[in-house]
Amino acid sequence: MPPSACTAAGPAGRRQASRYRRPGRPLAGILGAVLIASAGLCGAPAPAAAQTPARDLFGKATTPAPLAARAIGSYAKGCLAGAVPLAVDGPTWQVMRLSRNRNWGHPDLIRLLERLSADARADGWNGLLVGDLAQPRGGPMTSGHSSHQIGLDADIWLTPMPDRRLSRTEREEMPAISMLKPGSRHVDPAVFTPAHAGVIRRAAKYPETARIFVHPGIKKALCETAGSDRAWLHKVRPWWGHHYHFHIRIACPAGSVGCSDQDPPPAGDGCGSELDWWLSDEPWVPRPGAPPPAPARPLTMADLPGECRVVLEAGAMPAAAGAVPLPRPRP
């Protein structure tokens, strides 16, 4: 997908936001006793060196941790136990950018995406093209996102699924389509249609959905066309990027001890002064003479919840015990 930070609540997002002027549970529990496999077996990375960036360690994991499903930590500082994959091909979805191996999530997220794809089809959207979810064990990524670490975030392309199965090559190379007028912060009405608004509205209305991130121009279009049905709009949050896709974030699932929810979005539909600020020059044009933001220090294992070391080092489940294989496309 084209570059898009999906960094809400993450370090990169805060650094970017701090460059501009803005208007005005504790973790608990330890994973149960687990069998720790020998380092390097079956997709479990070797024990982490203290200063090795956590993104390099989690990025090497190719299989999920064979533990009970649990989102651990916060959206931009955590990991994922017991991840399951969204199938590469479904009746009403296709996964894109397969080489990234980022179609893993908490089971609650996978169920929501499957339901959204079916509901969207019934609403007239042909099906979902699904971008990044999480890595097999969650954690920081080597590229593209500060969040997406605990299996509760997913990117959905603002391009409907075609009427045929895309090849692996097409899924790697097919460009996503911007909803904006060239050189503008507003949507192109010839591109962003009521069907696009409908799939975002459908996703926002699920009770499990905590937030939807979109470009401010898309939020503006939603505000202008929502009519009297506006209760869902407060979940739709403007953010940098996100004009090729929208980003679903669900709340911490029941049973995920140590999962840290964000505060709820502000009351109201979010279509007033906050949105006006997002559409002004202030968030986009640096102040004269302002220094560029300093590069962030990469997260290490010491920055993550202690349980994430267990997740990282847990051996892969034997196939006979029901391990989830790395997904492959259907013939």
N, C-alpha and C positions, 0 to 999 in steps of 0.2 A: 504494500500500500504506500501511497505517497507519505512523506514524513508527517507525523502528527503526534504530538507529545503524549496525549492521554495521561497527563501528569497531574490531574486535579488532586490536591492534598499531598502531592509528592514533593520531594526536595527541589526538583527542577522547576516545577510550577511556582513554588514559593520564591525561588531566586528570580524568576522572570517577573513575577508580580512585584517584587520589592524594587525593581528598577523603575517603576512607575508610581505615581501617586494614586492612591485609591480613595474613594469616598468612604465617608464614614459608614478505663476500667482496668484500672491496672490489669495487666496480663496475669492470668492465674492458671494454675494447674500444670502438671507435667504429663507428658505422654506416658501411657502405661508401659509396663515392661515389654520390650521388643527384642527380637533376635537381630543382633548387629552382624551383618555378613562381613566377610573379609573385604578390605578396601579394594575398590576397582571391579568387583564382581557385578555382572548383570546390570550395568548402568548406574551403580552407586559410586559416586566419585570418591577419591581417596580423602582421608581426614584433612580438614581445612587448615592451612597455614594461617597464622594469626592475622597477617596483613594482606593476604590474598583477597582481591575484590570478590565479594560474595557472588557478583554477577558471573564471574568466570567459573565458579564452582557449580552454581545451579544451572548455568548454561550447558554444562557437560552432562547433566543427568538426562538419560534417554528414556527412563521408565519411571513410573510413579512409586512413591514410598508405600510398601505393603502394610499400611496401617489404617485404622478407622478414619473415615473421611472427616477432615477437620481443617477449617481455615484458621490460621495462627497468626496473630499480630494484626497489623493495620494494612490498608490497601497498598501503601507504598513502603512498608517495612515489615515483611513477614514471609510466610511460606505456606505450603499446602501439603497436607498428608492425605493419602487415599484418593488422589485425583482419578477421575475417569475421563475418557476422551469423548468429545463430540465426534460421532462417526463422520468420516470424510464426505460421504454421500448419504443424504437422507431423502425422503420423498418430497420434502419442501425446503431443502437447504443444500448448499455445497460449501465446503471449507476451502478457503483460498490460502495461497502462500504455504503450501504443505511442507516445504523444506525447513521452515522455522520450527516445526514440531511444537506449536503453541496452541493446539486445539484441546487443551486439558482444562478441567475445571472441577469445582466442587459439584457433587451430584445435583444439588439444588439449582445451580446455574445451568447445567446441561438440560435438566427438565424444563426450565423456563425457556431456554432457546428453542427446544423442540416444540413447545406449546406456542411460542410466538410465531414460529415459522408456519404452523398450521393455521393459527388465527389470522395471520397476515394474508395467507393465501385465500382464506374465506372472505377477507375484506377486499380482495382484488389485487394484492401485491403478489407477484408470481412466485415468490420464494426468496429465501435469504441467501446472500453471499456473506459468509462469516469470516471475519479477519481474526486477529489475535485474541485468544483467551489468556491462558497462562502456560508456563512450562510444566513438564511432568511433575516437578516437585515445587512449583511456584518459585518464589524468590525473585531477586533482582534479575533483570535481563541485560544482555550485552548491548542491546540497541532498542530504540523506539519508545520505551515506556519507563516511567518511574513507578507507576502503579501496576496493576495486573499481577500482583505478587501472591495473592491468597486465593485465587480461583473464583473470584466473585465479580470479575470485570470481563466484558466482551465488546469487541468492535463489530458493528454491522455495517456493511457497505450500503451507501445510498444509491445502489444500482441493483435493480431486481435480478433475481436468478434467471438466466436464459432458459429456453425450452429444451435444452439438451445438456448432456453432461460435458463439462469442460475437461480438457486433457490436463495432465499435470503441468505441461509446459504453459498452457494458457493460464492456469491458475497462478503461475509464477510471474507471467509477463503481462497479463491483461491490466491495463491502466484503470484506476478508479476515476470517477468523473466528479469534478468540483460542482457544487451547487451555486457558486457565486458568479456574478457578472465579472468578466475580466477587469482587474484593477479596482474592484469595488469591495465593500464590506456587506453588500446586500445580495440576496439571492437573485438569480436569473429566473423569472417566472416561466420561461420556456423550458427550463430544466427542472426546477423544484416545483412539483405538482401537488395537488391534493392527495395523491397516493403516497407521496413521500411523507407528507404531514401525517397521514393516517397510520403508517407503520410506527412512527415515533410516538404518536398518541397511544396506540395500542400497547406499546412496551411500557410507557410511563404509567398506565393505569393498573398494571399488576401490583398487588399489595407488596410483593417481594422486592419490587424495584425501589431503590433508595434514591438514585439520581440517574439522569440521562444528560450526557455532555454533548453539546452541539456548538457550532460556530455562532457568535452573536447574531449574524445576519439570518441564520435559520431560526433562532429564537424569536427574532423580530417578526419573521413571516408567520410563525406559529401564533404569536400574540395577535396578529392582525386577522387571522382566519379562524380562530378558535370559536368565535361566537359566544354563546352563553355557557357552554360546557368548558369551564376553565379550571376546575379543581386540580387537574393533572399538571397544569403548566408550572406549578412551583417546583416540581421535580426536575424540570428541564433547565439545566444550568448552562449559561454561556461560558465558553472557554476558548483559548487560542486553538488554532487548527480546527479539526472536526468539521470540515466542509465537504469531505469526501465520504465520511462515515459518521455514524453516531455511536456513542459509547454507553453501554448499559452497565450500571453498577447495582448489585443487589445487596441487601442488608445481611448482616452476620446470621448464618443459619442457627437454628436451635441445636444445641449440643456442641457447638464450636467454642469451647471454653478458651478464653484468651483471645478471641477475635474482637477487635475494637472497631465499633461503628463510628462513622462521622456523626456530628451533630446534625439534626434534621435541617433541611433547607429552610431559609427564612419564610415566614408566613407571607401570603399573597401570591399573585401570579408571576411576579418577577418581571413585569412588563413596563415598569416605570423608570425611575431615575437610575437605578442600577444598570438597566439595559441601555439607557441613553449614554451612560459613561462608557460602556463597552463599545459602543458605536462611534464614540468620539475619537480624536487623535490620541488622547492621553495614554491608553493602554498599548498603542501600537508604535508611536513615534517617541524615541528616547529624548529625554530632556537635553538641551544643548550642553555639551561638556560632561554629560554623565558617563562615568567609566563603564565599560562592559562588565557584566556580572562575572565574578571569579568562578572558575570551574569548580564543581562540587567534588568533595572528597568521596571516592567510591565507598559504598557501604561494605563493611566487612562482617564476618560472622558475629563479632562482638556487638555490632549495632542491632542485630536481629534478636528476637526472642530465643532463649536458650533451647527451647524445644526444636528449633529449626536445625540444630546440629544433628539431632536424632533423625529428623526427616531426611536430611542430606545423606547421612551415612547408613540408613537402613537398607539392608539387602533387598534385591528384587524378589518378589514372590515367585516360587516355582510354578511352572505352567499347570501342573496337576492340581495346585491349590487355588487356581483361578486367577492368575495374573492377567492383567489387561495388556494385550499385545499392542505394539506400536501400530496405529491404524494404517491400513493400505487402501487404495481406491478399489472399488468394485470393478470387475472386468467389464 
